[in-house]
């Protein structure tokens, strides 16, 4: 989900003359491939209307309508997480939901990991590499909670992976069973690789 590499990300947007901290109008973010990563519109610092999100190959991955709070288009590309358990009648069971949770922005927003994941000094000194697996609950309200390390590699990597995962924005479309939103516990891999 994130290997610290040199990254490119550029945002282009308008602000209010009266308050330079308030985004208002068209927005573009260029991704790691220097192509468009996402585009949409702000109204007084709030995302509005349909936003488009593109993967690293420049293909449209997702269209999300922030005004109506619904997915307009979703490319069935592979998710970077897997479902561990689904809440059914108050208990977690080893069952896949009818509809998987969707992170708004998908792969196009994974630049967050590349820009924010720091390779711990101790891990670099020791040559520690591998994947840390973090589990978290995606709630029926589209929030990520109860993040914890399931499998670690040590030397500060576990703590760094958990820090980055805890800072993922709460912008999820929840999983569904029989058309009803439900809680699911997911497993997210965070990769640490030297070189």
FIKOLZA-1660 file (N, C-alpha, C; in steps of 0.1 Angstrom, whole numbers, plus 5000, padded with zeros to 4 digits):
% residues 195
   i   px   py   pz ch aa at
   1 5008 4988 5000  A  X  N
   1 5000 5000 5000  A  X CA
   1 5009 5013 5000  A  X  C
   2 5021 5012 5003  A  X  N
   2 5029 5023 5002  A  X CA
   2 5044 5020 5004  A  X  C
   3 5052 5023 4994  A  X  N
   3 5066 5022 4995  A  X CA
   3 5072 5036 4994  A  X  C
   4 5080 5040 5004  A  X  N
   4 5085 5053 5003  A  X CA
   4 5095 5055 4991  A  X  C
   5 5090 5062 4981  A  X  N
   5 5098 5065 4969  A  X CA
   5 5096 5080 4966  A  X  C
   6 5105 5085 4957  A  X  N
   6 5103 5099 4953  A  X CA
   6 5089 5101 4947  A  X  C
   7 5082 5111 4951  A  X  N
   7 5068 5112 4947  A  X CA
   7 5066 5126 4940  A  X  C
   8 5056 5126 4932  A  X  N
   8 5052 5138 4925  A  X CA
   8 5037 5140 4928  A  X  C
   9 5033 5151 4932  A  X  N
   9 5019 5154 4934  A  X CA
   9 5018 5169 4933  A  X  C
  10 5009 5174 4924  A  X  N
  10 5007 5188 4923  A  X CA
  10 4992 5191 4923  A  X  C
  11 4988 5201 4930  A  X  N
  11 4974 5205 4931  A  X CA
  11 4973 5219 4924  A  X  C
  12 4962 5220 4917  A  X  N
  12 4958 5233 4911  A  X CA
  12 4944 5236 4915  A  X  C
  13 4942 5248 4921  A  X  N
  13 4928 5251 4926  A  X CA
  13 4927 5266 4928  A  X  C
  14 4915 5271 4929  A  X  N
  14 4912 5285 4932  A  X CA
  14 4909 5287 4947  A  X  C
  15 4911 5299 4952  A  X  N
  15 4908 5302 4965  A  X CA
  15 4900 5316 4965  A  X  C
  16 4893 5319 4976  A  X  N
  16 4886 5331 4977  A  X CA
  16 4896 5343 4978  A  X  C
  17 4893 5354 4972  A  X  N
  17 4901 5366 4974  A  X CA
  17 4901 5370 4989  A  X  C
  18 4890 5369 4995  A  X  N
  18 4888 5373 5009  A  X CA
  18 4895 5364 5019  A  X  C
  19 4897 5351 5015  A  X  N
  19 4903 5341 5025  A  X CA
  19 4910 5331 5016  A  X  C
  20 4923 5332 5016  A  X  N
  20 4932 5324 5008  A  X CA
  20 4932 5309 5013  A  X  C
  21 4926 5306 5024  A  X  N
  21 4925 5292 5029  A  X CA
  21 4913 5285 5025  A  X  C
  22 4904 5292 5018  A  X  N
  22 4891 5286 5014  A  X CA
  22 4892 5283 4999  A  X  C
  23 4891 5269 4996  A  X  N
  23 4891 5265 4982  A  X CA
  23 4877 5267 4976  A  X  C
  24 4877 5273 4964  A  X  N
  24 4864 5275 4958  A  X CA
  24 4866 5275 4943  A  X  C
  25 4859 5266 4936  A  X  N
  25 4860 5265 4922  A  X CA
  25 4866 5252 4918  A  X  C
  26 4871 5251 4905  A  X  N
  26 4877 5239 4899  A  X CA
  26 4889 5235 4907  A  X  C
  27 4891 5222 4907  A  X  N
  27 4903 5216 4914  A  X CA
  27 4909 5205 4905  A  X  C
  28 4922 5204 4904  A  X  N
  28 4929 5193 4898  A  X CA
  28 4941 5189 4906  A  X  C
  29 4943 5176 4907  A  X  N
  29 4955 5171 4914  A  X CA
  29 4961 5161 4904  A  X  C
  30 4974 5164 4901  A  X  N
  30 4982 5155 4892  A  X CA
  30 4988 5145 4901  A  X  C
  31 4988 5132 4896  A  X  N
  31 4993 5121 4905  A  X CA
  31 5007 5118 4902  A  X  C
  32 5011 5106 4907  A  X  N
  32 5025 5101 4907  A  X CA
  32 5030 5100 4892  A  X  C
  33 5021 5097 4883  A  X  N
  33 5025 5095 4869  A  X CA
  33 5025 5109 4861  A  X  C
  34 5023 5119 4869  A  X  N
  34 5022 5133 4864  A  X CA
  34 5009 5135 4855  A  X  C
  35 5001 5125 4854  A  X  N
  35 4988 5126 4848  A  X CA
  35 4977 5131 4858  A  X  C
  36 4965 5133 4854  A  X  N
  36 4955 5137 4863  A  X CA
  36 4952 5126 4873  A  X  C
  37 4952 5129 4886  A  X  N
  37 4948 5119 4896  A  X CA
  37 4934 5121 4900  A  X  C
  38 4930 5134 4902  A  X  N
  38 4916 5136 4905  A  X CA
  38 4912 5150 4901  A  X  C
  39 4899 5152 4898  A  X  N
  39 4894 5165 4894  A  X CA
  39 4880 5166 4899  A  X  C
  40 4876 5179 4902  A  X  N
  40 4863 5181 4907  A  X CA
  40 4861 5196 4910  A  X  C
  41 4852 5199 4919  A  X  N
  41 4849 5213 4922  A  X CA
  41 4847 5215 4937  A  X  C
  42 4852 5226 4943  A  X  N
  42 4849 5230 4957  A  X CA
  42 4839 5241 4957  A  X  C
  43 4831 5241 4967  A  X  N
  43 4822 5252 4970  A  X CA
  43 4825 5256 4985  A  X  C
  44 4832 5267 4988  A  X  N
  44 4835 5271 5001  A  X CA
  44 4841 5260 5009  A  X  C
  45 4852 5254 5004  A  X  N
  45 4860 5244 5010  A  X CA
  45 4853 5230 5011  A  X  C
  46 4842 5228 5005  A  X  N
  46 4834 5215 5005  A  X CA
  46 4835 5210 4991  A  X  C
  47 4838 5197 4990  A  X  N
  47 4837 5190 4977  A  X CA
  47 4822 5189 4973  A  X  C
  48 4819 5193 4960  A  X  N
  48 4806 5193 4955  A  X CA
  48 4805 5187 4941  A  X  C
  49 4794 5182 4937  A  X  N
  49 4792 5176 4924  A  X CA
  49 4800 5164 4922  A  X  C
  50 4802 5160 4909  A  X  N
  50 4809 5148 4905  A  X CA
  50 4824 5150 4905  A  X  C
  51 4831 5142 4912  A  X  N
  51 4846 5142 4912  A  X CA
  51 4850 5129 4904  A  X  C
  52 4861 5131 4896  A  X  N
  52 4866 5119 4889  A  X CA
  52 4880 5116 4895  A  X  C
  53 4882 5103 4896  A  X  N
  53 4895 5098 4902  A  X CA
  53 4901 5088 4892  A  X  C
  54 4914 5090 4889  A  X  N
  54 4921 5082 4879  A  X CA
  54 4932 5073 4886  A  X  C
  55 4935 5061 4880  A  X  N
  55 4945 5053 4886  A  X CA
  55 4959 5057 4880  A  X  C
  56 4969 5050 4884  A  X  N
  56 4983 5054 4880  A  X CA
  56 4985 5052 4865  A  X  C
  57 4977 5045 4858  A  X  N
  57 4978 5043 4843  A  X CA
  57 4970 5054 4836  A  X  C
  58 4963 5063 4843  A  X  N
  58 4956 5074 4837  A  X CA
  58 4941 5070 4834  A  X  C
  59 4937 5058 4838  A  X  N
  59 4924 5053 4835  A  X CA
  59 4914 5058 4846  A  X  C
  60 4902 5061 4841  A  X  N
  60 4891 5065 4851  A  X CA
  60 4888 5053 4860  A  X  C
  61 4890 5056 4873  A  X  N
  61 4887 5045 4883  A  X CA
  61 4874 5047 4890  A  X  C
  62 4870 5060 4892  A  X  N
  62 4858 5062 4900  A  X CA
  62 4853 5076 4897  A  X  C
  63 4839 5077 4897  A  X  N
  63 4832 5090 4897  A  X CA
  63 4824 5089 4910  A  X  C
  64 4825 5100 4918  A  X  N
  64 4817 5100 4930  A  X CA
  64 4810 5114 4931  A  X  C
  65 4797 5113 4933  A  X  N
  65 4789 5125 4934  A  X CA
  65 4788 5129 4949  A  X  C
  66 4796 5140 4953  A  X  N
  66 4796 5144 4967  A  X CA
  66 4783 5151 4971  A  X  C
  67 4776 5157 4961  A  X  N
  67 4763 5163 4965  A  X CA
  67 4753 5153 4968  A  X  C
  68 4752 5142 4960  A  X  N
  68 4742 5132 4963  A  X CA
  68 4747 5120 4971  A  X  C
  69 4760 5121 4974  A  X  N
  69 4767 5110 4982  A  X CA
  69 4765 5096 4976  A  X  C
  70 4769 5095 4963  A  X  N
  70 4767 5082 4957  A  X CA
  70 4778 5080 4946  A  X  C
  71 4781 5067 4944  A  X  N
  71 4791 5064 4933  A  X CA
  71 4783 5064 4920  A  X  C
  72 4789 5072 4910  A  X  N
  72 4783 5073 4897  A  X CA
  72 4790 5062 4888  A  X  C
  73 4803 5059 4890  A  X  N
  73 4810 5049 4882  A  X CA
  73 4821 5043 4891  A  X  C
  74 4823 5030 4889  A  X  N
  74 4834 5023 4897  A  X CA
  74 4840 5013 4888  A  X  C
  75 4853 5015 4885  A  X  N
  75 4860 5005 4877  A  X CA
  75 4863 4993 4886  A  X  C
  76 4860 4981 4882  A  X  N
  76 4862 4969 4890  A  X CA
  76 4876 4965 4892  A  X  C
  77 4885 4975 4895  A  X  N
  77 4899 4971 4897  A  X CA
  77 4901 4965 4911  A  X  C
  78 4912 4958 4913  A  X  N
  78 4914 4951 4925  A  X CA
  78 4916 4960 4937  A  X  C
  79 4910 4957 4948  A  X  N
  79 4911 4964 4960  A  X CA
  79 4924 4961 4967  A  X  C
  80 4929 4970 4975  A  X  N
  80 4942 4968 4981  A  X CA
  80 4940 4963 4996  A  X  C
  81 4929 4958 4998  A  X  N
  81 4926 4952 5012  A  X CA
  81 4917 4940 5010  A  X  C
  82 4916 4932 5020  A  X  N
  82 4906 4921 5020  A  X CA
  82 4897 4921 5032  A  X  C
  83 4886 4915 5030  A  X  N
  83 4876 4915 5041  A  X CA
  83 4880 4903 5050  A  X  C
  84 4880 4905 5063  A  X  N
  84 4882 4895 5073  A  X CA
  84 4869 4890 5078  A  X  C
  85 4861 4899 5083  A  X  N
  85 4848 4895 5090  A  X CA
  85 4838 4906 5086  A  X  C
  86 4825 4901 5086  A  X  N
  86 4814 4910 5083  A  X CA
  86 4804 4909 5095  A  X  C
  87 4799 4920 5100  A  X  N
  87 4790 4920 5111  A  X CA
  87 4776 4916 5106  A  X  C
  88 4771 4905 5112  A  X  N
  88 4757 4901 5108  A  X CA
  88 4750 4898 5121  A  X  C
  89 4739 4906 5123  A  X  N
  89 4731 4905 5135  A  X CA
  89 4739 4906 5148  A  X  C
  90 4748 4916 5148  A  X  N
  90 4756 4919 5160  A  X CA
  90 4768 4911 5163  A  X  C
  91 4771 4901 5154  A  X  N
  91 4783 4893 5156  A  X CA
  91 4791 4893 5143  A  X  C
  92 4805 4892 5144  A  X  N
  92 4813 4892 5132  A  X CA
  92 4814 4877 5127  A  X  C
  93 4812 4875 5114  A  X  N
  93 4813 4862 5108  A  X CA
  93 4822 4863 5097  A  X  C
  94 4828 4851 5093  A  X  N
  94 4837 4850 5082  A  X CA
  94 4829 4848 5069  A  X  C
  95 4824 4860 5065  A  X  N
  95 4815 4860 5053  A  X CA
  95 4817 4873 5045  A  X  C
  96 4817 4872 5032  A  X  N
  96 4819 4884 5024  A  X CA
  96 4806 4891 5023  A  X  C
  97 4806 4905 5023  A  X  N
  97 4794 4912 5021  A  X CA
  97 4789 4912 5007  A  X  C
  98 4776 4915 5004  A  X  N
  98 4771 4916 4991  A  X CA
  98 4778 4926 4983  A  X  C
  99 4781 4938 4989  A  X  N
  99 4788 4949 4983  A  X CA
  99 4800 4952 4992  A  X  C
 100 4812 4953 4986  A  X  N
 100 4824 4956 4993  A  X CA
 100 4824 4971 4997  A  X  C
 101 4831 4975 5008  A  X  N
 101 4833 4989 5011  A  X CA
 101 4842 4995 5000  A  X  C
 102 4840 5008 4997  A  X  N
 102 4847 5015 4987  A  X CA
 102 4853 5028 4993  A  X  C
 103 4867 5029 4991  A  X  N
 103 4873 5041 4996  A  X CA
 103 4871 5052 4985  A  X  C
 104 4865 5063 4988  A  X  N
 104 4863 5073 4978  A  X CA
 104 4876 5079 4973  A  X  C
 105 4878 5078 4960  A  X  N
 105 4891 5082 4954  A  X CA
 105 4900 5070 4950  A  X  C
 106 4898 5059 4957  A  X  N
 106 4905 5047 4953  A  X CA
 106 4920 5048 4952  A  X  C
 107 4926 5042 4941  A  X  N
 107 4940 5042 4940  A  X CA
 107 4946 5056 4937  A  X  C
 108 4938 5065 4932  A  X  N
 108 4943 5078 4929  A  X CA
 108 4947 5086 4941  A  X  C
 109 4941 5082 4953  A  X  N
 109 4944 5089 4965  A  X CA
 109 4955 5081 4973  A  X  C
 110 4961 5070 4967  A  X  N
 110 4971 5063 4974  A  X CA
 110 4984 5071 4975  A  X  C
 111 4985 5082 4967  A  X  N
 111 4997 5091 4968  A  X CA
 111 4999 5095 4983  A  X  C
 112 4988 5095 4991  A  X  N
 112 4989 5099 5005  A  X CA
 112 4999 5090 5012  A  X  C
 113 4999 5077 5009  A  X  N
 113 5008 5068 5015  A  X CA
 113 5023 5070 5011  A  X  C
 114 5024 5072 4998  A  X  N
 114 5038 5075 4993  A  X CA
 114 5044 5087 4999  A  X  C
 115 5036 5098 5001  A  X  N
 115 5041 5110 5006  A  X CA
 115 5043 5110 5021  A  X  C
 116 5035 5102 5028  A  X  N
 116 5035 5103 5043  A  X CA
 116 5042 5091 5050  A  X  C
 117 5044 5080 5043  A  X  N
 117 5051 5069 5050  A  X CA
 117 5066 5072 5051  A  X  C
 118 5071 5071 5063  A  X  N
 118 5085 5074 5066  A  X CA
 118 5092 5060 5070  A  X  C
 119 5102 5057 5063  A  X  N
 119 5110 5045 5067  A  X CA
 119 5117 5047 5080  A  X  C
 120 5114 5039 5090  A  X  N
 120 5120 5042 5103  A  X CA
 120 5135 5040 5103  A  X  C
 121 5143 5048 5110  A  X  N
 121 5157 5048 5110  A  X CA
 121 5162 5034 5114  A  X  C
 122 5156 5029 5125  A  X  N
 122 5161 5016 5130  A  X CA
 122 5159 5005 5120  A  X  C
 123 5148 5005 5112  A  X  N
 123 5145 4995 5102  A  X CA
 123 5155 4996 5091  A  X  C
 124 5158 5009 5087  A  X  N
 124 5168 5011 5076  A  X CA
 124 5182 5006 5081  A  X  C
 125 5186 5009 5093  A  X  N
 125 5199 5004 5098  A  X CA
 125 5199 4989 5098  A  X  C
 126 5188 4982 5102  A  X  N
 126 5188 4968 5104  A  X CA
 126 5185 4960 5091  A  X  C
 127 5181 4968 5080  A  X  N
 127 5178 4962 5067  A  X CA
 127 5164 4955 5068  A  X  C
 128 5155 4960 5077  A  X  N
 128 5142 4954 5078  A  X CA
 128 5133 4958 5067  A  X  C
 129 5127 4947 5060  A  X  N
 129 5118 4949 5049  A  X CA
 129 5106 4940 5051  A  X  C
 130 5095 4942 5044  A  X  N
 130 5084 4933 5044  A  X CA
 130 5071 4941 5045  A  X  C
 131 5060 4933 5048  A  X  N
 131 5047 4939 5049  A  X CA
 131 5042 4939 5063  A  X  C
 132 5036 4950 5067  A  X  N
 132 5029 4951 5080  A  X CA
 132 5014 4950 5077  A  X  C
 133 5007 4941 5084  A  X  N
 133 4992 4940 5081  A  X CA
 133 4985 4947 5092  A  X  C
 134 4977 4957 5089  A  X  N
 134 4968 4964 5098  A  X CA
 134 4954 4960 5096  A  X  C
 135 4946 4957 5106  A  X  N
 135 4932 4955 5105  A  X CA
 135 4925 4967 5110  A  X  C
 136 4913 4970 5105  A  X  N
 136 4905 4981 5109  A  X CA
 136 4890 4978 5106  A  X  C
 137 4881 4984 5113  A  X  N
 137 4867 4983 5110  A  X CA
 137 4863 4995 5101  A  X  C
 138 4856 4991 5090  A  X  N
 138 4849 5002 5082  A  X CA
 138 4834 5001 5087  A  X  C
 139 4830 5012 5093  A  X  N
 139 4817 5012 5099  A  X CA
 139 4806 5014 5089  A  X  C
 140 4794 5011 5093  A  X  N
 140 4782 5014 5084  A  X CA
 140 4780 5029 5081  A  X  C
 141 4787 5037 5089  A  X  N
 141 4787 5052 5086  A  X CA
 141 4798 5056 5077  A  X  C
 142 4807 5047 5072  A  X  N
 142 4818 5051 5064  A  X CA
 142 4830 5056 5071  A  X  C
 143 4832 5053 5083  A  X  N
 143 4843 5057 5091  A  X CA
 143 4853 5045 5093  A  X  C
 144 4866 5047 5095  A  X  N
 144 4875 5037 5098  A  X CA
 144 4879 5038 5113  A  X  C
 145 4877 5027 5120  A  X  N
 145 4879 5027 5135  A  X CA
 145 4887 5014 5138  A  X  C
 146 4891 5014 5151  A  X  N
 146 4897 5002 5157  A  X CA
 146 4909 4996 5149  A  X  C
 147 4918 5005 5144  A  X  N
 147 4930 5001 5137  A  X CA
 147 4939 4994 5146  A  X  C
 148 4945 4983 5142  A  X  N
 148 4955 4976 5150  A  X CA
 148 4964 4968 5142  A  X  C
 149 4976 4965 5146  A  X  N
 149 4986 4957 5139  A  X CA
 149 4982 4943 5141  A  X  C
 150 4981 4935 5130  A  X  N
 150 4978 4921 5131  A  X CA
 150 4991 4913 5129  A  X  C
 151 4999 4917 5119  A  X  N
 151 5012 4911 5117  A  X CA
 151 5022 4921 5115  A  X  C
 152 5033 4921 5123  A  X  N
 152 5043 4932 5121  A  X CA
 152 5057 4926 5118  A  X  C
 153 5066 4936 5115  A  X  N
 153 5080 4932 5111  A  X CA
 153 5090 4939 5121  A  X  C
 154 5085 4947 5130  A  X  N
 154 5094 4953 5140  A  X CA
 154 5102 4965 5135  A  X  C
 155 5112 4969 5143  A  X  N
 155 5121 4980 5141  A  X CA
 155 5114 4993 5137  A  X  C
 156 5102 4995 5143  A  X  N
 156 5095 5008 5141  A  X CA
 156 5085 5008 5130  A  X  C
 157 5086 4998 5121  A  X  N
 157 5077 4997 5109  A  X CA
 157 5062 4995 5113  A  X  C
 158 5060 4987 5124  A  X  N
 158 5046 4985 5128  A  X CA
 158 5039 4998 5133  A  X  C
 159 5047 5006 5141  A  X  N
 159 5041 5018 5146  A  X CA
 159 5039 5028 5134  A  X  C
 160 5049 5028 5125  A  X  N
 160 5047 5038 5113  A  X CA
 160 5036 5034 5104  A  X  C
 161 5034 5021 5102  A  X  N
 161 5023 5016 5094  A  X CA
 161 5009 5020 5101  A  X  C
 162 5009 5018 5114  A  X  N
 162 4996 5021 5121  A  X CA
 162 4994 5036 5121  A  X  C
 163 5004 5044 5122  A  X  N
 163 5002 5059 5122  A  X CA
 163 4996 5063 5108  A  X  C
 164 5002 5058 5097  A  X  N
 164 4997 5062 5084  A  X CA
 164 4983 5057 5082  A  X  C
 165 4980 5045 5086  A  X  N
 165 4966 5040 5084  A  X CA
 165 4956 5048 5092  A  X  C
 166 4960 5051 5104  A  X  N
 166 4950 5059 5113  A  X CA
 166 4947 5073 5107  A  X  C
 167 4956 5078 5098  A  X  N
 167 4953 5091 5092  A  X CA
 167 4946 5090 5079  A  X  C
 168 4941 5078 5074  A  X  N
 168 4933 5078 5062  A  X CA
 168 4920 5085 5065  A  X  C
 169 4916 5094 5055  A  X  N
 169 4904 5101 5057  A  X CA
 169 4892 5092 5058  A  X  C
 170 4882 5096 5066  A  X  N
 170 4870 5088 5068  A  X CA
 170 4860 5090 5057  A  X  C
 171 4864 5085 5045  A  X  N
 171 4856 5087 5033  A  X CA
 171 4854 5074 5026  A  X  C
 172 4846 5065 5033  A  X  N
 172 4843 5052 5028  A  X CA
 172 4828 5051 5025  A  X  C
 173 4825 5043 5014  A  X  N
 173 4811 5039 5012  A  X CA
 173 4811 5025 5019  A  X  C
 174 4802 5024 5028  A  X  N
 174 4802 5011 5036  A  X CA
 174 4798 4999 5028  A  X  C
 175 4802 4987 5034  A  X  N
 175 4798 4974 5028  A  X CA
 175 4783 4973 5030  A  X  C
 176 4777 4964 5022  A  X  N
 176 4763 4961 5023  A  X CA
 176 4759 4947 5023  A  X  C
 177 4749 4943 5031  A  X  N
 177 4743 4930 5030  A  X CA
 177 4729 4932 5029  A  X  C
 178 4723 4926 5018  A  X  N
 178 4708 4927 5016  A  X CA
 178 4704 4942 5014  A  X  C
 179 4713 4950 5009  A  X  N
 179 4710 4964 5007  A  X CA
 179 4712 4973 5019  A  X  C
 180 4716 4967 5030  A  X  N
 180 4717 4974 5043  A  X CA
 180 4732 4976 5046  A  X  C
 181 4736 4988 5050  A  X  N
 181 4750 4991 5053  A  X CA
 181 4754 4982 5066  A  X  C
 182 4766 4977 5066  A  X  N
 182 4771 4969 5077  A  X CA
 182 4785 4972 5080  A  X  C
 183 4790 4968 5092  A  X  N
 183 4804 4970 5096  A  X CA
 183 4812 4958 5090  A  X  C
 184 4824 4960 5086  A  X  N
 184 4833 4950 5082  A  X CA
 184 4847 4952 5088  A  X  C
 185 4854 4942 5091  A  X  N
 185 4868 4943 5095  A  X CA
 185 4876 4940 5082  A  X  C
 186 4885 4949 5079  A  X  N
 186 4894 4947 5067  A  X CA
 186 4908 4945 5071  A  X  C
 187 4916 4940 5062  A  X  N
 187 4931 4939 5065  A  X CA
 187 4938 4946 5054  A  X  C
 188 4947 4956 5058  A  X  N
 188 4954 4965 5049  A  X CA
 188 4969 4961 5050  A  X  C
 189 4975 4959 5038  A  X  N
 189 4990 4957 5039  A  X CA
 189 4997 4970 5037  A  X  C
 190 5008 4972 5044  A  X  N
 190 5017 4983 5042  A  X CA
 190 5031 4978 5040  A  X  C
 191 5037 4981 5028  A  X  N
 191 5049 4975 5024  A  X CA
 191 5061 4984 5027  A  X  C
 192 5071 4979 5033  A  X  N
 192 5084 4986 5035  A  X CA
 192 5094 4979 5027  A  X  C
 193 5101 4986 5018  A  X  N
 193 5111 4980 5009  A  X CA
 193 5122 4990 5008  A  X  C
 194 5134 4986 5010  A  X  N
 194 5146 4994 5009  A  X CA
 194 5150 4994 4994  A  X  C
 195 5157 5005 4990  A  X  N
 195 5162 5006 4977  A  X CA
 195 5154 5014 4967  A  X  C
% end
